[in-house]
Amino acid sequence: DDAIGNLNNQLQANEADTFAGLWLQHEPEYRVVVAFTRDGEETIQKYVAEESELAQLIELRPAQYTYAQLEADQQEVFRILGTMYLSAAGGIMVMENRVELDITDRAAFDAALAAANVTLPESVVVNTVYEPIGETPPFDVTPVPDVFMPQLKQRDVVFMRSEEHTSELQSH
């Protein structure tokens, strides 16, 4: 609905100090959920008339981080990881009010951050989507002895998410 999109745009533009995000909830009932770090009731009244149809759908929720802060933290994390040549995927999870970062080798990731003396922002949650099988895998890595196959040091996060999704589809 245009009214919901317009509300989101106005809050992002005008209330960046407190606006933490907006999303649609379909179950158990349809709601327009709007999160603020503070003063949500007062703020939403400036944008939505109390007797309007949209006002009847709005549910306010508290949040720790503003959407602007999550965007800044996400940009900072990917800037840091880019300078360290660390592979990761992720994004802003508005409903959870955090930045999620998907990696494939937690030990290597943590070691690289420690070696660089880097601490990620508090809003960032790191998910491990794949762990390496170690130095001695339980199967032949190169089953044909005369054929050498180069291998990546770390698996690509997007590939691992794709594999995970494919496995879920096959199990249903």
C-alpha positions as CSV (number, residue, x, y, z in Angstrom):
1,D,0.0,0.0,0.0
2,D,1.3,3.5,-0.9
3,A,0.4,4.9,2.6
4,I,2.6,2.3,4.3
5,G,5.5,3.0,1.9
6,N,5.1,6.7,2.3
7,L,5.1,6.4,6.1
8,N,8.3,4.3,6.0
9,N,10.0,6.9,3.8
10,Q,8.9,9.8,5.9
11,L,10.0,8.1,9.1
12,Q,13.4,7.3,7.6
13,A,13.9,10.8,6.4
14,N,12.5,12.8,9.3
15,E,12.9,10.5,12.4
16,A,16.4,8.9,11.9
17,D,17.3,9.6,15.5
18,T,14.6,7.2,16.8
19,F,13.1,5.2,13.9
20,A,14.3,1.6,13.9
21,G,12.2,0.1,11.0
22,L,8.9,-0.8,9.6
23,W,7.6,-4.2,8.4
24,L,4.4,-6.0,7.6
25,Q,3.2,-8.8,9.9
26,H,0.7,-11.2,8.3
27,E,0.2,-13.7,11.1
28,P,-1.5,-14.1,13.5
29,E,-3.2,-10.9,12.2
30,Y,-2.2,-8.3,9.6
31,R,-0.3,-5.5,11.3
32,V,2.1,-2.7,10.3
33,V,4.8,-2.9,12.9
34,V,6.8,0.2,13.5
35,A,9.8,0.2,15.8
36,F,11.4,3.1,17.6
37,T,14.2,3.5,20.1
38,R,12.1,5.9,22.1
39,D,8.9,8.1,22.0
40,G,7.2,5.9,19.4
41,E,3.6,6.9,20.4
42,E,4.4,10.6,20.1
43,T,6.3,10.2,16.9
44,I,3.7,8.1,15.0
45,Q,0.9,10.5,15.9
46,K,2.7,13.2,13.8
47,Y,2.4,11.0,10.7
48,V,-0.8,9.0,11.1
49,A,-4.2,10.4,12.1
50,E,-5.5,8.6,15.1
51,E,-8.9,7.7,13.4
52,S,-7.4,6.6,10.1
53,E,-7.6,3.1,8.8
54,L,-3.7,2.9,8.9
55,A,-3.6,3.9,12.6
56,Q,-5.8,0.8,13.4
57,L,-3.2,-1.5,11.8
58,I,-0.1,0.0,13.5
59,E,1.7,-1.8,16.3
60,L,4.6,0.0,18.0
61,R,7.6,-1.9,19.2
62,P,10.7,-0.9,21.1
63,A,14.1,-1.3,19.6
64,Q,17.7,-0.8,20.7
65,Y,19.2,0.5,17.5
66,T,17.9,3.0,14.9
67,Y,17.7,1.9,11.3
68,A,20.3,4.6,10.5
69,Q,22.7,3.1,13.1
70,L,22.2,-0.4,11.6
71,E,22.9,0.9,8.1
72,A,26.1,2.6,9.4
73,D,27.2,-0.5,11.3
74,Q,26.6,-2.7,8.2
75,Q,28.7,-0.4,6.0
76,E,31.5,-0.3,8.7
77,V,31.5,-4.1,9.0
78,F,31.8,-4.6,5.2
79,R,34.4,-1.9,5.0
80,I,36.5,-3.6,7.7
81,L,36.0,-7.1,6.2
82,G,37.0,-5.8,2.7
83,T,40.3,-4.4,4.0
84,M,41.0,-7.7,5.7
85,Y,39.9,-9.8,2.6
86,L,37.4,-11.8,4.7
87,S,34.5,-13.3,2.9
88,A,31.0,-12.8,4.4
89,A,27.4,-12.1,3.4
90,G,24.7,-10.5,5.4
91,G,22.3,-7.7,5.8
92,I,20.0,-5.7,8.1
93,M,17.4,-7.8,9.9
94,V,14.8,-5.1,10.7
95,M,12.5,-7.4,12.7
96,E,15.4,-8.6,14.9
97,N,16.9,-5.0,15.1
98,R,20.4,-6.2,14.2
99,V,22.9,-6.7,11.4
100,E,23.5,-10.3,10.6
101,L,26.8,-11.5,9.1
102,D,27.1,-15.0,7.6
103,I,30.5,-16.6,7.5
104,T,31.9,-20.0,6.7
105,D,34.9,-20.5,9.1
106,R,34.3,-19.1,12.6
107,A,37.8,-20.0,13.9
108,A,39.6,-18.3,11.0
109,F,37.2,-15.3,11.2
110,D,37.7,-14.8,14.9
111,A,41.5,-15.3,14.6
112,A,41.7,-12.6,11.8
113,L,39.6,-10.1,13.8
114,A,41.8,-10.8,16.9
115,A,45.1,-10.4,14.9
116,A,43.9,-7.1,13.5
117,N,42.6,-6.0,17.0
118,V,39.1,-5.4,15.5
119,T,35.9,-5.4,17.4
120,L,32.6,-5.5,15.5
121,P,29.8,-3.1,16.4
122,E,27.3,-4.4,19.1
123,S,24.5,-4.6,16.7
124,V,26.3,-7.2,14.6
125,V,25.5,-10.9,15.1
126,V,27.8,-13.4,13.3
127,N,26.2,-16.7,12.0
128,T,28.4,-19.6,10.9
129,V,26.7,-21.3,7.9
130,Y,29.5,-23.8,7.4
131,E,32.4,-25.2,9.4
132,P,35.5,-26.6,7.6
133,I,36.0,-30.4,8.0
134,G,39.5,-30.0,9.3
135,E,42.9,-31.2,8.2
136,T,42.0,-34.8,7.7
137,P,38.6,-35.2,6.1
138,P,36.8,-38.5,6.4
139,F,36.8,-38.9,2.7
140,D,39.2,-38.5,-0.2
141,V,39.4,-34.8,-1.1
142,T,40.9,-35.6,-4.5
143,P,39.6,-39.1,-5.3
144,V,41.7,-39.5,-8.4
145,P,45.4,-39.4,-7.3
146,D,46.8,-38.0,-10.5
147,V,44.3,-35.2,-10.7
148,F,44.8,-32.1,-8.6
149,M,41.9,-29.9,-7.9
150,P,42.6,-26.5,-6.3
151,Q,40.4,-25.8,-3.3
152,L,39.3,-22.6,-1.6
153,K,40.5,-21.8,1.8
154,Q,37.0,-20.8,2.8
155,R,33.6,-21.7,1.3
156,D,31.6,-19.0,-0.3
157,V,28.7,-18.0,2.0
158,V,26.2,-17.5,-0.8
159,F,27.0,-21.0,-2.2
160,M,26.6,-22.5,1.3
161,R,23.2,-20.7,1.8
162,S,22.2,-22.0,-1.7
163,E,23.1,-25.6,-0.7
164,E,21.2,-25.2,2.6
165,H,18.1,-24.0,0.7
166,T,18.3,-26.8,-1.8
167,S,18.6,-29.4,1.0
168,E,15.5,-27.9,2.7
169,L,13.5,-28.1,-0.6
170,Q,14.5,-31.7,-1.2
171,S,13.4,-32.7,2.3
172,H,9.9,-31.4,1.9
